[in-house]
Amino acid sequence: MTVQLFKWLMALVIVTFLPVILQSCKKNQGKSEAYDKAHTIVYIGQRVGNIFTEVADCYNRVDSVSYTGATRVSDLDKKFCSEDWNKTLEAVREAERENSTDNFFHGFDYWIGETNNGHISVSDISVDYDEVERGDTATVTLLEHNGEAFLPIQLHMVYEKNDWYIDELTYDWGCVLGEITSVKHEMRSFLETTRQPD
């Protein structure tokens, strides 16, 4: 093969594949920029704010006397909670169906801290996240206001499916009952109890 023919073939290969290579690089750069943007304290705080704005809107539109919650809560879980949370919740629902005497929630609505006492809102969102490490977990604290009452909440957030989702929701009842309730932990404890043989 002559040098001239070799140069011509190389030029043809470059012209043919260079646009594909550049397009691939551009796509990867776009993914990296989106990932980087999502892995900031500001974005995580906004995401949690948006989640709880929608939760509040959901409950504030409903008359608390006629509200049953089942469908609405299920929609919130699927939309805003992690895959592991939803898998655990489904196992709880299954255990409740099999064991009609055991009911994990007993009327407790973890989205609003028990019962709807009035207008729902949140404030004081604070994000604990290392922007240098850029991990896929973050801790967020906030105050949830429910009528005149308020509860401190801590969220364990995980990054999956290209966004942040709630993986654990912990209420600090210290100001009311002097205890802490971690919802997914309680769901798992409920499952262990219901699965034990008689």
C-alpha positions in Angstrom: 0.0 0.0 0.0 1.4 3.4 -0.9 1.8 6.1 1.6 -0.6 8.3 -0.4 -3.3 5.6 -0.3 -2.8 5.1 3.5 -3.1 8.9 4.1 -6.3 9.0 2.0 -7.8 6.0 4.0 -6.9 7.6 7.3 -8.5 10.9 6.2 -11.7 9.0 5.2 -11.8 7.2 8.6 -11.4 10.5 10.4 -14.0 12.3 8.4 -16.4 9.4 8.8 -16.0 8.8 12.6 -15.0 12.2 13.9 -18.6 13.5 14.1 -19.7 10.4 16.0 -16.9 10.7 18.5 -17.5 14.4 19.0 -21.3 13.8 19.5 -20.5 11.1 22.0 -18.2 13.5 23.9 -20.8 16.2 23.9 -23.5 13.8 25.3 -21.1 12.6 28.1 -20.3 16.3 28.9 -24.0 17.0 29.1 -24.5 14.1 31.5 -21.6 15.3 33.6 -22.9 18.8 33.8 -26.4 17.6 34.9 -24.8 15.3 37.5 -22.6 18.1 38.8 -25.5 20.5 39.0 -27.6 18.0 41.0 -24.7 17.3 43.4 -24.7 20.7 45.1 -26.2 21.9 48.4 -28.3 24.4 46.6 -29.9 21.8 44.2 -30.5 19.3 47.0 -32.2 22.0 49.1 -34.3 23.0 46.2 -35.3 19.4 45.5 -36.4 18.9 49.1 -38.2 22.2 49.1 -40.1 21.2 45.9 -41.0 17.8 47.3 -42.5 19.3 50.5 -44.2 22.1 48.6 -46.0 19.4 46.6 -46.7 17.4 49.8 -48.1 20.5 51.5 -50.2 21.4 48.4 -51.6 17.8 48.3 -52.8 18.0 52.0 -53.8 21.6 52.0 -56.3 21.0 49.1 -58.0 18.2 51.1 -60.7 18.6 53.7 -59.1 16.7 56.7 -62.5 15.2 57.8 -63.1 13.4 54.5 -59.4 12.6 53.7 -58.5 8.9 53.6 -55.0 9.3 52.3 -54.3 5.8 50.8 -54.0 6.8 47.1 -52.4 10.1 47.7 -49.8 8.8 50.1 -49.0 6.0 47.6 -48.5 8.5 44.9 -46.2 10.6 47.0 -44.1 7.6 47.9 -43.6 6.5 44.3 -42.8 10.0 43.2 -40.4 11.2 45.9 -39.0 8.1 47.8 -36.2 5.8 46.9 -36.6 2.4 45.2 -35.6 0.7 48.5 -38.2 2.7 50.4 -40.9 1.7 48.0 -39.8 -1.9 48.0 -40.0 -1.9 51.9 -43.3 -0.1 51.8 -44.8 -2.7 49.4 -43.6 -5.5 51.7 -45.3 -3.8 54.6 -48.6 -3.5 52.6 -48.3 -7.2 51.7 -47.8 -8.2 55.3 -50.8 -6.1 56.3 -52.9 -7.9 53.7 -51.7 -11.3 54.9 -52.1 -10.4 58.6 -55.3 -8.4 58.8 -54.8 -8.0 62.6 -51.5 -6.2 62.2 -51.5 -2.7 60.8 -48.2 -0.9 60.7 -49.5 2.7 60.2 -52.4 2.6 62.7 -53.7 5.8 61.1 -50.3 7.4 61.3 -49.5 9.5 58.2 -45.7 9.9 58.1 -45.9 12.6 55.4 -47.5 15.1 57.9 -46.4 13.7 61.2 -49.6 11.9 62.3 -52.7 13.9 61.6 -53.6 17.0 59.5 -54.0 19.8 62.1 -54.3 22.6 59.6 -52.2 24.3 57.0 -49.0 22.3 56.1 -45.7 24.0 55.3 -42.0 23.6 55.8 -39.1 26.0 56.8 -35.5 26.0 57.9 -34.2 23.5 55.2 -30.6 22.7 55.9 -28.4 20.4 53.8 -25.4 18.4 55.0 -23.5 17.3 51.9 -19.9 17.2 50.9 -19.7 19.0 47.5 -16.0 18.0 47.2 -16.6 14.2 47.5 -19.8 14.4 45.4 -21.3 11.2 46.9 -24.8 10.0 46.3 -26.2 10.5 49.8 -27.1 13.6 51.7 -28.7 14.5 55.0 -31.4 17.2 55.1 -33.1 18.7 58.1 -36.2 20.9 58.1 -39.2 22.0 60.2 -42.6 20.8 59.1 -45.4 23.0 60.3 -48.8 21.4 60.7 -51.3 24.0 61.9 -49.9 25.4 65.2 -47.6 22.4 65.7 -44.2 21.8 64.2 -41.9 18.9 64.0 -38.2 18.7 63.2 -37.5 16.2 60.4 -34.3 14.6 59.2 -34.2 13.1 55.7 -31.6 10.7 54.4 -31.6 11.4 50.6 -30.1 9.2 47.9 -29.3 10.0 44.3 -30.8 7.5 41.9 -32.7 7.7 38.6 -31.0 11.1 38.0 -32.4 12.9 41.0 -32.5 12.9 44.8 -35.1 10.8 46.6 -36.1 10.3 50.3 -34.6 7.0 51.6 -35.4 7.6 55.3 -37.6 10.1 57.1 -37.0 10.6 60.8 -39.3 12.6 63.1 -37.8 14.1 66.2 -40.7 14.0 68.6 -38.4 15.3 71.4 -40.4 18.5 71.7 -43.6 16.4 72.1 -43.0 12.9 73.2 -39.2 12.8 73.8 -38.6 10.1 71.1 -37.5 9.7 67.5 -39.3 7.8 64.8 -37.4 6.7 61.7 -40.2 5.5 59.3 -38.3 3.0 57.1 -36.5 1.6 60.2 -40.0 1.1 61.8 -41.3 -0.5 58.6 -38.4 -3.0 58.7 -39.0 -3.7 62.4 -42.7 -4.3 61.6 -41.8 -6.8 58.9 -39.4 -8.7 61.2 -42.2 -8.9 63.8 -44.9 -10.1 61.4 -42.6 -12.7 59.8 -41.7 -14.4 63.0 -43.3 -17.9 63.4 -45.8 -18.4 66.2 
